[in-house]
Amino acid sequence: MSQETRKFEAEVAQVLHLVTHSLYSHKEIFLRELISNASDACDKLRFEALADPSLTDGDADLRIQVSWDPEARTISVRDNGIGMSRDEVVANIGTIASSGTRRYLEALSGEQKADARLIGQFGVGFYSAFVVADKVTVITRRAGLPAVEGVRWESDGKGEYSLEDTNVTERGTTVVLHLKADEDEFLKSWTLRSAITKYSDHVAFPIRMPAEKDGKPDPTEWTTINSASALWSRPKSEITDEEYQNFYKALGHDFNDALAWTHNRVEGNQSYTTLLYVPEQPPFDLMMGGRDERKGLKLYIKRVFIMDAAEELLPNYLRFVRGVVDADDLPLNVSREILQQNRQLERIKTACVKRVLDLLEKISRDEPEKFATFLAGFGNTLKEGIVEDTANRERIAKLLRFASTKGDGAAKTVSFDDYIGRMAVGQDTIWYVTADSYAAAAGSPQLEALKAKGIEVLLMSDRVDEWMLGYLTEYEGKRLRNVAKGEFPLDEADKAKQEAAAVEAAPLLERTKKLLGDRVGDVRVSARLTDSPSCLALADFDLAPHLARLLREAGQDVPESKPVLELNPEHPLVKRLAGEGDDAKAGDIAGLLLEQAEITAGAQLADPAAFVQRMNRVLLG
């Protein structure tokens, strides 16, 4: 096939523009990304060669070579891994298949300077080469294909690339960076060596560089400059924190340090090693494409790479965890790509979950500030585990934190254990309220009676909370109850007062229900209110109005339910309704009481214009 010139996909062109025109604080990040890609290529060849040994073509010594040419002003990164066919080059370099790409673009084009930590989070690590190069050439041949099916790809990063067939005698991939005029520092051997040692010492394949003679590379003599051993296979006592962090950064394509990690070796009938990391910050697509594009643990069997995102090894709610599992043996299906479900796999998965939860419990106990950072990034994702992981529901619940009427403002610092520790004698219920913001939860009229009695209420304002609490009905034997749902519990004295107030207000309740018609299911005297005139009361299994609104906005079909309107007979506005003889004016007041209650509950008014007109009529008397 003759040479052809193609345009990049639109989003790739945008990425290239931003990468080449943005300031990166750590330019050497490109070397880490290209070496990581080369390592992946070697891993994939080693895996495919299990089924087809001929792919190694008499050269089973997998390696990565980094060289430089001061005269041509180039850096070359070569691997003898799996290589790419023509179609794979177009798919892997000409497009970006990531649901988070648009978020990546938004992040890079925002007011803040672009940061190298973004490179790699969206499968764009290759493009970091354009940070230092004004032209990049890729020469590659896939293992198993003849030499004449080699491919040469080249681009200046300005929107187009050329693609041509070429004769490539050796399998694998060579990436040649033609450096920009002001990037001479990367033409020095010690600069390249120090960057490789810093970022890629853990890579399990030898990274070799030519010896230096008179300032120039000597291709007759190559030296391995990394330890070339799988970091997770070494004893913990021999690994420094810096080595753990550098391994994480390459593994997770993250420029930030990991928040914490756990490294364990299990011996016995089933032997395996786990090295699991909790990131400091979530990737941009965690809640967007995160559920569809899983980036799970890397799975190895006896240090042979098997798969990059082994979803079977961690439940979905722990999808933010990065790491490696290296097992002595696991059953694979015929294609050797998909793990077969069996007891061995379940034991490893159970152990991984336990290690992560143990780690989070330790941080919550010993490093509260670090734990607060974790919850800010991953708290909502962790809440999914309440629904998904019934076996660990109580352990997960213990890790959650909420704002509270006895907490520190909007800060989510109160645990269920904290709440129970402050319970009044005889109290057997954990009270909470859900809303779409902290202010709405803290100002909810349903809290008034409990606050007057000094009873603490947890203020829950995350979108996932209402869904989560449908599955978390008790904790440590204490029932969880929404203050806005069901009958409000009263002691004997309060119950007698409530019944007397209901009898006295019966004509008012009947008239209000008649005025509102089918807009309400019932009208009754409230035991929840002390200051506000009205509020909504929901049945135990009704959706909270704010959640119903969000679901409708998302296009979900939400069944209509008629709320119960509760009134406070002691409030001046309710007294005004009781004494109003004009049905039209009384109808305005009753409608206003209902709409006020709907607004404070987070519902969407069916007719905002009518509400404004009604409010104006009531204000004008």
C-alpha positions as CSV (number, residue, x, y, z in Angstrom):
1,M,0.0,0.0,0.0
2,S,1.4,3.4,-0.9
3,Q,1.9,6.2,1.5
4,E,-1.2,8.1,2.6
5,T,-1.8,11.1,4.7
6,R,-4.7,11.2,7.2
7,K,-6.2,13.7,9.6
8,F,-6.4,12.9,13.3
9,E,-9.8,12.3,14.8
10,A,-11.1,15.7,16.0
11,E,-10.5,15.1,19.7
12,V,-7.0,13.8,19.0
13,A,-6.2,17.0,17.2
14,Q,-7.4,19.0,20.2
15,V,-5.3,16.9,22.6
16,L,-2.2,17.4,20.4
17,H,-2.8,21.2,20.2
18,L,-3.2,21.5,24.0
19,V,-0.2,19.2,24.7
20,T,2.1,21.1,22.4
21,H,1.0,24.5,23.5
22,S,0.7,24.0,27.3
23,L,3.4,24.3,29.9
24,Y,4.2,21.1,31.7
25,S,6.2,21.2,34.9
26,H,7.8,17.8,34.4
27,K,8.7,17.3,30.8
28,E,10.5,14.0,31.3
29,I,7.1,12.4,31.9
30,F,7.1,11.5,28.2
31,L,9.9,8.9,28.8
32,R,7.9,7.2,31.6
33,E,4.8,6.9,29.3
34,L,6.8,5.6,26.3
35,I,8.6,3.0,28.4
36,S,5.3,2.0,30.1
37,N,3.8,1.4,26.6
38,A,6.9,-0.6,25.6
39,S,6.6,-2.7,28.8
40,D,3.0,-3.4,28.0
41,A,3.9,-4.5,24.5
42,C,6.5,-6.9,25.9
43,D,3.9,-8.2,28.4
44,K,1.4,-8.8,25.7
45,L,3.9,-10.7,23.5
46,R,4.9,-12.9,26.4
47,F,1.2,-13.7,27.0
48,E,0.4,-14.4,23.4
49,A,3.5,-16.6,23.1
50,L,2.1,-19.0,25.7
51,A,-0.4,-20.1,23.0
52,D,1.9,-19.5,20.0
53,P,5.6,-19.8,20.9
54,S,6.6,-19.0,17.2
55,L,5.7,-15.4,17.9
56,T,9.0,-14.8,19.7
57,D,10.7,-15.8,16.4
58,G,13.9,-17.1,18.1
59,D,14.2,-13.9,20.1
60,A,12.7,-14.6,23.5
61,D,14.9,-12.1,25.3
62,L,12.3,-9.3,25.7
63,R,13.8,-5.8,26.3
64,I,13.5,-2.1,26.0
65,Q,16.2,0.1,24.5
66,V,16.6,3.9,24.9
67,S,19.2,5.7,22.8
68,W,19.9,9.2,21.7
69,D,21.6,10.8,18.7
70,P,23.1,14.3,19.3
71,E,23.7,15.0,15.6
72,A,20.2,14.0,14.4
73,R,18.8,15.4,17.7
74,T,16.6,12.4,18.3
75,I,15.7,10.0,21.1
76,S,14.6,6.5,20.3
77,V,12.6,4.1,22.5
78,R,12.5,0.6,21.1
79,D,10.9,-2.6,22.3
80,N,10.8,-6.1,20.8
81,G,7.3,-6.7,22.1
82,I,4.1,-7.5,20.3
83,G,4.3,-4.6,17.8
84,M,1.3,-3.3,15.7
85,S,-0.3,-4.0,12.4
86,R,-1.4,-1.1,10.1
87,D,-5.0,-1.2,11.4
88,E,-3.7,-1.3,15.0
89,V,-1.5,1.8,14.4
90,V,-4.6,3.7,13.1
91,A,-6.7,2.5,16.0
92,N,-4.1,3.1,18.7
93,I,-2.5,6.4,17.6
94,G,-5.1,8.0,15.2
95,T,-8.0,7.9,17.8
96,I,-8.5,8.1,21.5
97,A,-11.1,5.6,22.7
98,S,-11.9,7.0,26.1
99,S,-15.2,8.2,27.5
100,G,-13.3,10.8,29.6
101,T,-11.5,12.5,26.7
102,R,-13.8,15.4,26.6
103,R,-13.4,16.0,30.4
104,Y,-9.6,15.8,29.7
105,L,-9.9,18.5,27.1
106,E,-12.0,20.7,29.4
107,A,-9.4,20.2,32.2
108,L,-6.5,21.2,29.9
109,S,-8.2,24.2,28.4
110,G,-9.4,25.6,31.7
111,E,-7.9,28.6,33.5
112,Q,-5.3,26.5,35.4
113,K,-2.1,25.5,33.7
114,A,-2.1,22.1,32.2
115,D,-0.3,19.6,34.4
116,A,1.6,16.4,33.5
117,R,-0.6,14.5,35.9
118,L,-3.3,14.6,33.3
119,I,-1.2,12.7,30.7
120,G,-2.1,9.1,30.7
121,Q,-5.4,9.3,32.5
122,F,-7.3,9.1,29.3
123,G,-5.1,6.8,27.2
124,V,-3.2,9.7,25.7
125,G,0.2,8.9,27.2
126,F,1.8,8.5,23.7
127,Y,1.0,12.1,22.8
128,S,3.1,13.3,25.7
129,A,6.0,12.8,23.2
130,F,5.0,16.1,21.6
131,V,5.8,17.9,24.8
132,V,9.5,17.8,23.8
133,A,9.3,16.7,20.1
134,D,8.2,18.6,17.0
135,K,8.0,15.4,15.0
136,V,7.5,11.8,16.1
137,T,8.1,8.7,13.9
138,V,6.9,5.2,14.8
139,I,8.2,2.2,13.0
140,T,6.5,-1.1,14.0
141,R,5.8,-4.6,12.9
142,R,3.4,-7.0,14.7
143,A,4.8,-10.3,15.8
144,G,3.9,-13.1,13.4
145,L,3.6,-10.8,10.4
146,P,6.2,-10.8,7.5
147,A,8.8,-8.1,7.4
148,V,7.1,-6.4,4.4
149,E,4.0,-5.7,6.6
150,G,5.9,-3.2,8.7
151,V,4.4,0.2,9.2
152,R,5.9,3.7,9.4
153,W,3.8,6.4,11.1
154,E,4.9,10.0,11.3
155,S,3.4,13.3,12.4
156,D,4.4,16.8,13.5
157,G,1.5,16.9,15.9
158,K,-0.4,19.6,13.9
159,G,-3.4,17.7,12.8
160,E,-2.2,15.2,10.2
161,Y,-0.1,12.0,10.1
162,S,1.4,10.0,7.3
163,L,1.2,6.2,7.1
164,E,3.1,3.9,4.8
165,D,4.1,0.3,4.5
166,T,7.8,-0.4,5.1
167,N,10.1,-3.3,5.4
168,V,10.8,-4.0,9.1
169,T,13.2,-6.9,9.8
170,E,12.6,-7.2,13.5
171,R,9.2,-7.4,15.3
172,G,8.3,-4.7,17.9
173,T,8.1,-0.9,17.9
174,T,10.5,2.0,17.7
175,V,9.4,5.5,18.6
176,V,11.7,8.2,17.4
177,L,11.4,11.7,18.8
178,H,12.8,14.6,16.8
179,L,13.4,17.1,19.6
180,K,12.4,20.7,19.6
181,A,15.2,23.3,19.4
182,D,15.1,24.1,23.1
183,E,15.1,20.5,24.4
184,D,18.9,19.8,24.3
185,E,18.9,18.5,27.9
186,F,17.4,15.3,26.7
187,L,20.3,14.6,24.4
188,K,22.5,13.9,27.5
189,S,22.9,10.4,28.7
190,W,22.7,11.3,32.4
191,T,19.4,13.1,31.9
192,L,17.8,10.0,30.3
193,R,19.3,7.7,32.9
194,S,18.1,9.7,35.8
195,A,14.6,9.9,34.4
196,I,14.5,6.1,33.8
197,T,15.8,5.4,37.2
198,K,13.3,7.7,38.8
199,Y,10.1,6.6,37.0
200,S,10.8,3.1,35.5
201,D,13.2,1.3,37.7
202,H,10.4,-1.2,38.6
203,V,9.7,-2.3,35.0
204,A,10.0,-6.0,34.8
205,F,11.9,-6.0,31.5
206,P,15.5,-4.8,31.2
207,I,15.8,-1.2,30.0
208,R,19.1,-0.8,28.2
209,M,21.1,2.2,27.1
210,P,24.2,2.3,24.9
211,A,27.5,3.2,26.6
212,E,28.7,6.7,26.1
213,K,32.0,7.5,24.3
214,D,33.1,11.1,23.7
215,G,29.6,12.3,24.4
216,K,28.1,10.0,21.8
217,P,26.2,6.6,22.2
218,D,28.2,3.5,21.4
219,P,25.8,1.0,19.9
220,T,28.3,-1.9,20.4
221,E,27.9,-1.9,24.1
222,W,24.5,-1.8,26.0
223,T,24.0,-1.6,29.7
224,T,20.9,-2.4,31.7
225,I,20.0,0.5,34.0
226,N,16.9,-0.6,35.8
227,S,16.6,-3.3,38.4
228,A,14.4,-5.3,36.0
229,S,12.6,-7.2,38.7
230,A,8.9,-7.1,39.5
231,L,8.6,-4.8,42.5
232,W,5.8,-6.7,44.0
233,S,7.8,-9.9,44.1
234,R,10.5,-8.3,46.4
235,P,10.3,-8.4,50.2
236,K,8.5,-5.4,51.7
237,S,11.5,-4.7,53.9
238,E,13.7,-4.1,50.8
239,I,11.3,-1.6,49.1
240,T,11.4,2.1,49.9
241,D,8.4,4.3,50.0
242,E,9.8,6.2,47.0
243,E,10.0,2.9,45.0
244,Y,6.4,2.1,45.9
245,Q,5.3,5.6,44.8
246,N,7.2,5.5,41.5
247,F,5.7,2.1,40.8
248,Y,2.3,3.4,41.4
249,K,2.8,6.4,39.2
250,A,3.7,4.3,36.2
251,L,1.1,1.7,37.0
252,G,-1.8,4.2,37.4
253,H,-0.5,6.8,34.9
254,D,-0.8,9.3,37.7
255,F,1.6,12.1,38.6
256,N,0.3,12.4,42.1
257,D,1.6,10.1,44.9
258,A,-0.7,7.3,46.0
259,L,-2.6,8.0,49.2
260,A,-1.8,4.6,50.7
261,W,-1.0,1.0,49.7
262,T,-1.0,-2.5,51.0
263,H,1.5,-5.2,50.0
264,N,0.9,-8.9,51.0
265,R,2.1,-12.4,50.1
266,V,-0.2,-15.3,50.9
267,E,1.3,-18.8,51.1
268,G,-0.6,-22.1,51.4
269,N,-2.8,-24.2,49.1
270,Q,-3.2,-21.1,47.0
271,S,-0.3,-18.7,46.9
272,Y,-0.5,-15.2,45.5
273,T,0.9,-11.7,46.0
274,T,-1.2,-8.5,46.1
275,L,0.0,-4.9,45.9
276,L,-3.0,-2.5,46.0
277,Y,-3.0,1.3,45.9
278,V,-5.6,3.8,46.9
279,P,-5.1,7.0,44.7
280,E,-5.0,10.4,46.2
281,Q,-7.3,11.9,43.7
282,P,-9.9,10.3,41.4
283,P,-9.5,10.2,37.6
284,F,-11.8,12.6,35.8
285,D,-13.9,9.8,34.4
286,L,-14.5,7.8,37.6
287,M,-18.2,8.6,37.8
288,M,-18.7,9.1,34.0
289,G,-17.0,6.3,32.0
290,G,-15.7,4.7,35.2
291,R,-18.6,2.2,35.4
292,D,-18.2,1.2,31.7
293,E,-14.5,1.5,31.2
294,R,-13.1,-0.6,34.1
295,K,-9.4,0.0,34.8
296,G,-9.1,-2.8,37.4
297,L,-6.1,-4.7,38.7
298,K,-3.3,-6.0,36.5
299,L,-3.3,-9.8,36.7
300,Y,-0.2,-11.9,36.5
301,I,0.2,-15.7,36.8
302,K,3.8,-16.5,37.9
303,R,4.8,-13.0,36.7
304,V,3.4,-13.6,33.2
305,F,1.0,-10.8,32.3
306,I,-2.5,-12.0,31.7
307,M,-4.8,-9.0,31.6
308,D,-4.8,-5.3,32.2
309,A,-8.2,-4.8,33.9
310,A,-9.2,-7.9,35.8
311,E,-12.7,-6.9,36.9
312,E,-13.2,-10.2,38.6
313,L,-10.7,-9.4,41.3
314,L,-12.4,-6.4,42.9
315,P,-16.1,-5.4,43.1
316,N,-17.2,-2.3,41.1
317,Y,-17.4,0.0,44.1
318,L,-13.6,-0.4,44.6
319,R,-12.9,0.4,40.9
320,F,-10.6,3.3,42.0
321,V,-8.1,0.8,43.5
322,R,-5.0,0.3,41.3
323,G,-2.5,-2.5,41.7
324,V,-1.2,-6.0,40.8
325,V,-2.3,-9.5,41.7
326,D,0.3,-12.2,40.9
327,A,-1.1,-15.7,41.5
328,D,0.8,-19.0,41.3
329,D,-2.1,-20.5,39.3
330,L,-5.6,-19.5,38.1
331,P,-7.8,-21.2,35.6
332,L,-8.3,-19.4,32.3
333,N,-10.8,-20.3,29.6
334,V,-9.9,-21.5,26.1
335,S,-8.9,-18.1,24.8
336,R,-6.7,-17.6,27.9
337,E,-8.1,-14.1,28.3
338,I,-11.1,-14.5,30.6
339,L,-10.9,-15.9,34.1
340,Q,-13.1,-18.8,34.9
341,Q,-15.2,-18.2,37.9
342,N,-14.2,-20.6,40.7
343,R,-13.5,-20.8,44.4
344,Q,-9.8,-19.8,43.9
345,L,-10.8,-16.6,42.2
346,E,-13.4,-15.8,44.8
347,R,-10.9,-16.3,47.6
348,I,-8.5,-13.9,46.0
349,K,-11.3,-11.4,45.4
350,T,-12.4,-11.7,49.0
351,A,-8.8,-11.2,50.2
352,C,-8.4,-8.1,48.0
353,V,-11.6,-6.5,49.3
354,K,-10.5,-7.3,52.9
355,R,-7.0,-5.8,52.3
356,V,-8.5,-2.6,50.9
357,L,-11.1,-2.2,53.7
358,D,-8.4,-3.0,56.3
359,L,-6.2,-0.3,54.8
360,L,-9.1,2.3,54.8
361,E,-10.0,1.4,58.4
362,K,-6.3,1.9,59.4
363,I,-6.2,5.3,57.7
364,S,-9.5,6.4,59.2
365,R,-8.2,5.5,62.7
366,D,-4.6,6.7,62.5
367,E,-4.6,9.5,59.8
368,P,-7.9,11.3,59.8
369,E,-6.7,14.1,57.5
370,K,-5.6,11.6,54.9
371,F,-8.9,9.8,55.3
372,A,-10.8,13.0,54.8
373,T,-8.9,13.4,51.5
374,F,-9.9,9.9,50.5
375,L,-13.6,10.5,51.3
376,A,-13.6,13.8,49.3
377,G,-12.5,11.9,46.2
378,F,-14.0,8.4,46.6
379,G,-16.7,8.6,49.4
380,N,-19.6,8.4,47.0
381,T,-18.0,5.5,45.1
382,L,-17.5,3.7,48.4
383,K,-21.2,4.2,49.2
384,E,-22.1,2.0,46.2
385,G,-20.7,-0.9,48.2
386,I,-23.6,-0.6,50.7
387,V,-25.8,-1.9,47.8
388,E,-23.3,-4.2,46.0
389,D,-21.5,-5.9,48.9
390,T,-23.9,-7.2,51.5
391,A,-21.1,-9.3,53.2
392,N,-19.2,-6.1,54.0
393,R,-22.1,-3.7,54.4
394,E,-21.4,-3.0,58.1
395,R,-17.6,-2.5,57.5
396,I,-18.3,-0.1,54.7
397,A,-20.9,1.8,56.7
398,K,-18.4,2.2,59.5
399,L,-16.1,4.1,57.1
400,L,-18.8,6.6,56.0
401,R,-18.9,10.2,57.3
402,F,-21.7,12.8,57.3
403,A,-22.5,16.3,58.3
404,S,-24.7,16.5,61.4
405,T,-26.8,18.9,63.4
406,K,-24.1,18.4,66.1
407,G,-21.2,18.4,63.7
408,D,-18.8,21.1,62.4
409,G,-21.0,22.9,59.8
410,A,-21.0,21.3,56.4
411,A,-17.9,19.2,57.1
412,K,-18.6,15.5,56.7
413,T,-16.9,14.3,59.8
414,V,-19.5,12.3,61.8
415,S,-19.5,8.5,61.6
416,F,-22.3,6.3,62.6
417,D,-20.2,5.3,65.7
418,D,-19.9,8.9,66.7
419,Y,-23.6,9.3,66.4
420,I,-24.3,6.2,68.5
421,G,-21.8,7.4,71.1
422,R,-23.9,10.6,71.6
423,M,-27.3,9.0,71.7
424,A,-29.6,9.8,74.6
425,V,-30.5,7.1,77.0
426,G,-33.3,5.0,75.5
427,Q,-32.8,6.2,72.0
428,D,-32.8,3.3,69.5
429,T,-32.9,5.2,66.2
430,I,-30.3,6.9,64.0
431,W,-32.1,9.9,62.5
432,Y,-31.1,11.4,59.2
433,V,-32.5,13.7,56.5
434,T,-31.7,13.7,52.8
435,A,-31.6,16.8,50.5
436,D,-29.8,18.0,47.4
437,S,-27.5,20.3,49.3
438,Y,-26.2,20.8,52.9
439,A,-28.1,24.1,53.3
440,A,-31.3,22.4,52.2
441,A,-30.7,19.5,54.7
442,A,-29.7,21.8,57.6
443,G,-32.7,24.0,56.9
444,S,-35.3,21.2,56.5
445,P,-38.4,21.9,58.6
446,Q,-38.7,18.2,59.4
447,L,-35.8,18.6,61.8
448,E,-37.4,21.1,64.1
449,A,-39.0,18.8,66.7
450,L,-35.9,16.6,67.0
451,K,-33.6,19.6,67.3
452,A,-35.9,21.0,70.0
453,K,-35.5,17.8,71.9
454,G,-31.7,17.8,71.5
455,I,-31.7,14.7,69.2
456,E,-28.9,14.6,66.6
457,V,-29.8,14.3,62.9
458,L,-27.4,13.3,60.2
459,L,-27.5,15.6,57.2
460,M,-27.1,13.7,53.9
461,S,-26.8,15.7,50.7
462,D,-25.0,13.5,48.2
463,R,-27.1,12.2,45.3
464,V,-26.2,8.6,46.0
465,D,-27.4,8.8,49.7
466,E,-31.1,8.3,49.1
467,W,-30.4,5.2,47.0
468,M,-27.9,3.9,49.4
469,L,-30.2,4.3,52.4
470,G,-32.8,2.1,50.7
471,Y,-30.4,-0.8,51.5
472,L,-28.9,0.4,54.8
473,T,-31.8,0.1,57.2
474,E,-29.8,-0.5,60.4
475,Y,-26.3,-0.2,61.9
476,E,-25.1,-1.9,65.0
477,G,-28.7,-2.9,65.8
478,K,-29.9,0.7,65.6
479,R,-32.6,1.4,63.0
480,L,-31.9,4.2,60.5
481,R,-34.9,6.5,59.9
482,N,-35.6,9.4,57.6
483,V,-37.1,12.3,59.6
484,A,-39.4,13.1,56.6
485,K,-40.8,9.6,56.2
486,G,-43.5,7.6,58.1
487,E,-45.3,8.4,61.3
488,F,-43.3,10.5,63.7
489,P,-42.8,8.6,67.0
490,L,-44.1,10.3,70.2
491,D,-44.0,9.5,73.9
492,E,-47.3,9.2,75.7
493,A,-47.5,12.9,76.8
494,D,-46.6,14.2,73.3
495,K,-49.0,11.7,71.8
496,A,-51.9,13.0,73.9
497,K,-51.1,16.6,72.9
498,Q,-50.9,15.6,69.3
499,E,-54.3,13.9,69.4
500,A,-55.9,16.9,71.1
501,A,-54.4,19.3,68.5
502,A,-55.7,17.1,65.7
503,V,-59.2,17.2,67.1
504,E,-59.1,20.9,67.5
505,A,-57.7,21.5,64.0
506,A,-60.1,19.0,62.3
507,P,-62.2,21.6,60.5
508,L,-59.0,23.3,59.3
509,L,-57.5,20.0,58.0
510,E,-60.7,19.1,56.3
511,R,-61.1,22.5,54.6
512,T,-57.4,22.6,53.5
513,K,-57.7,19.1,52.0
514,K,-60.8,20.2,50.1
515,L,-59.0,23.4,48.9
516,L,-56.0,21.5,47.6
517,G,-58.0,18.6,46.1
518,D,-55.9,15.9,44.4
519,R,-52.7,17.7,44.9
520,V,-52.2,16.0,48.3
521,G,-52.9,12.6,49.7
522,D,-53.9,13.9,53.1
523,V,-53.5,16.9,55.4
524,R,-52.7,16.4,59.1
525,V,-51.3,18.2,62.2
526,S,-47.5,17.9,62.3
527,A,-45.5,16.5,65.2
528,R,-42.3,17.4,63.3
529,L,-42.7,21.2,63.2
530,T,-42.1,23.8,65.9
531,D,-41.2,27.0,63.8
532,S,-42.3,26.4,60.2
533,P,-45.9,26.5,58.9
534,S,-45.8,23.3,56.8
535,C,-43.8,20.4,55.5
536,L,-44.3,17.3,53.5
537,A,-44.4,13.8,55.0
538,L,-43.6,10.8,52.9
539,A,-44.5,7.1,53.1
540,D,-41.6,4.9,54.1
541,F,-40.9,3.7,50.6
542,D,-41.6,7.0,48.7
543,L,-38.8,8.6,46.7
544,A,-37.6,11.9,48.3
545,P,-38.8,14.8,46.1
546,H,-35.3,16.0,45.3
547,L,-34.3,12.5,44.0
548,A,-37.5,12.1,42.0
549,R,-36.7,15.5,40.4
550,L,-33.2,14.4,39.5
551,L,-34.4,11.1,38.0
552,R,-37.0,12.9,35.9
553,E,-34.4,15.3,34.7
554,A,-32.3,12.3,33.7
555,G,-35.2,11.0,31.6
556,Q,-36.3,8.3,34.1
557,D,-39.9,7.4,34.4
558,V,-40.8,8.1,38.1
559,P,-44.3,7.2,39.3
560,E,-46.3,10.1,40.7
561,S,-47.1,10.0,44.4
562,K,-49.3,12.3,46.4
563,P,-47.6,13.7,49.5
564,V,-49.1,14.2,52.9
565,L,-49.1,17.9,53.9
566,E,-48.4,18.5,57.6
567,L,-49.4,21.8,59.2
568,N,-48.3,23.6,62.3
569,P,-51.5,25.0,63.8
570,E,-49.6,27.5,66.0
571,H,-48.0,29.3,63.0
572,P,-49.5,32.7,62.1
573,L,-49.9,31.8,58.4
574,V,-51.8,28.6,59.3
575,K,-53.9,30.6,61.8
576,R,-54.6,33.1,59.0
577,L,-55.8,30.2,56.8
578,A,-58.1,29.0,59.7
579,G,-59.7,32.4,60.0
580,E,-60.0,33.3,56.3
581,G,-63.6,33.3,55.2
582,D,-63.0,34.0,51.5
583,D,-62.5,30.6,49.8
584,A,-60.4,32.2,47.0
585,K,-58.0,33.8,49.5
586,A,-58.0,30.6,51.6
587,G,-57.1,28.6,48.5
588,D,-54.2,30.9,47.8
589,I,-52.9,30.4,51.4
590,A,-53.4,26.7,51.3
591,G,-51.6,26.5,47.9
592,L,-48.8,28.6,49.2
593,L,-48.3,26.3,52.3
594,L,-48.1,23.3,50.0
595,E,-45.7,24.9,47.6
596,Q,-43.4,26.1,50.4
597,A,-43.3,22.6,51.7
598,E,-42.5,21.2,48.2
599,I,-39.7,23.7,47.7
600,T,-38.0,23.0,51.1
601,A,-38.3,19.2,50.3
602,G,-36.5,19.8,46.9
603,A,-39.5,19.2,44.7
604,Q,-39.9,21.0,41.4
605,L,-43.0,23.3,41.3
606,A,-45.4,22.3,38.5
607,D,-46.3,25.9,37.8
608,P,-43.7,28.5,39.2
609,A,-45.6,31.4,37.6
610,A,-48.8,30.5,39.4
611,F,-46.8,30.2,42.7
612,V,-45.4,33.8,42.2
613,Q,-48.8,35.2,41.5
614,R,-50.3,33.4,44.5
615,M,-47.6,34.6,46.8
616,N,-48.1,38.2,45.6
617,R,-51.8,38.0,46.2
618,V,-51.2,36.6,49.8
619,L,-48.6,39.3,50.5
620,L,-51.0,42.1,49.3
621,G,-53.8,40.7,51.5
